[in-house]
Amino acid sequence: MKDLPQLRVEIDRVDREIVAALQERCALSREIGLYKKERALPVLDAAREELLLQKIAQLNSGVIPEAQILDIYRAILAASRKIQEDL
């Protein structure tokens, strides 16, 4: 078993990867927001969000309880909508 300092180094690495992925996702959400704004489309696409949440539930291996992973993604989706609304 790895010791605590090693595990924390690995957590720090994963956190950097998560932040980088979230930044990339937010940049893409911004582009989508600009597309929607140019075409007078609504920010919220409830059907798309529901499909995405279903996909996330299917991708989840069970390490994270489904309710928690969906809560995390709902927060991500809310942040993405905010980015688009602020354009």
N, C-alpha and C positions, 0 to 999 in steps of 0.2 A: 504494500500500500504506500502511496505517496505521502510525504509529510505535508503539514499544513502550509508552510511557505511555498512549496512547489505547487500545491493546489491553488493557492492565491495568485501565483504568477499566471497559471493557466486561466483562472477567472478573469484576470486583468486583460489577457490576450483576447478572450472571447468578448469581453465588454468593448474592447476597441473594434472588433469585427462587427458587433451589433450596432454600435454608433455609426460606423462607416456605412453599413447597409441601410440604416434609417436615414442617413443623410442622402444617400443615393435615391431611396424611395421618395423622400420629400422633394428632391429636385425633379423627379419624374412627375410627382403630383402637381408641382408648380407648372410644368409644361402642359399637363392635362388641363389645369385650371385656365391657362392662357388660351388653349384650344376652345374650351367651353365658353370662355368670355367672348372670344371673337365671334362665336356662333350663337350667342345668347342662350346657351344651354344651362340648365340648372346644375348647381354644384353637386347636390345630393342625387345619387342614382341608387335608390334603395334596393332595387333588384340586383344590381351588380354587387353591392355590399353583402347582401344575403348569400349570393353565390360564392363570394370570396370567403365568407365565414364558414360555409359548408366545406369548401376546399381545405381550409385550415384545419378544421376538425378531422378531415380525412387524413391529412398529412401528419397530424399529431400521433406520435408513437405511444402515448399514454404516460410518458415520463412526467409530463405536466398534465394535471387534471384538465379535462376538456373545458370546464367552466372558466378556469384561470386563463388558458390560452386564448379563449374567445374574448375574455375581458381585456387582455393585453391587445389583441387585434382591434377591438372596438375603440380603444384609446388611440391606437395608431391611425385608424380611419378617421376619428374625430380630429386629430392633428392635421391629417391630410386635407380634410374639408376646410379647416381653419385657414390653412395656407392658401387654398383656392378662393375662399371668401374674401381674403385680404388683398387680393390682386386688384 
